[in-house]
Amino acid sequence: MPALDRFDRLEQLTWLPSAEEWTELRRVRNEFTHEYPETTKERFERLQLALVAAEKLLGIWESMSLKIQRRFPEIKA
């Protein structure tokens, strides 16, 4: 199953707030990891995008963690 289909399914199950947002977060991660901006301004902008993405990822993680705790109370996350 392609990744995009998995993201759509996770969105349907309410595990992800948005498959599109997740795809965007992956894009930001890939750019941050694999592209090397030449100017200080470009590096700063890339870092700012990464920080925003990190905040969103933490929110998604917290939401998933709560869902897991509610669904499987015997598991300590």
Order of alpha helices (4+ residues) and beta strands (2+ residues): alpha-alpha-alpha
